C-alpha cells in the first residue's frame, strides 16, 4: 500500500507499514544506511533527554522508551517484546553514559552522531531512491521505522515472521504500491 493507504489503515497496521517501509528502502545502500544508523539516532535521543530539566519523578527518556516499547508490543507480541527490552536496555545504557559524560560532552556526542546519521540517511534517499518520505509520513516513520528495521533483521538472521504469510502479504502490498506510483507518474507526464 502507498503512504496514504498506510496512513489510512493506521500507524500500527504492520503489513501496510512494512510494505511502505520496503518501498522506500529498495536500494541496498539506502537500506544498509537505515539498518545501521536508525538505532544510534534513537539512542542519542534518549541520551539527550536525560538532561531535560523536568520535575524529579518524570524521566522523559524512560517515557519515550516505554512509548516505543508499548507500540511495538501492540503490533507484534514476540518481536515487540524483544524490541521493547532493547529500548529499556538503551534507556539504561543512555542513563549510564549521560552520568559518565555529563551534559557538555553528551550534547557534542549527540550532535555529531545525529548529523552523521541523518546526513547518510538523507543521502541514501536522495541519491539512491530518488525519493523519501513526505512530511506527512514523518510521525509513522519516526515511530515504526526502528521496529520495521528490527523485524527485517530478525527475518534475515532467523527467518522470523510475525505470522505465516506475512511477507507474502507485504510483497503483494508493496507491488500494488509500486504499480500505483508508476501509474501516478505516467498520468502526471501525460
Secondary structure, 3 states (H helix, E strand, C coil): CCHHHHHHHCCCCHHHHHHHHHHHCCCHHHHHHHHHHHHHHHHHHHHHHCCCCCCCCCCHHHHHHHHHHHHHHHHCHHHHHHHHHHHHHHHHHHHHHHHHHHHHHHHHHHHHHHHHHHHHHHHHHHHHHCCCCCHHHHHHHHHHHHHHHHHHHHHHHHCCCCCCCHHHHHHHHHHHHHHHHHHHHHHHHC
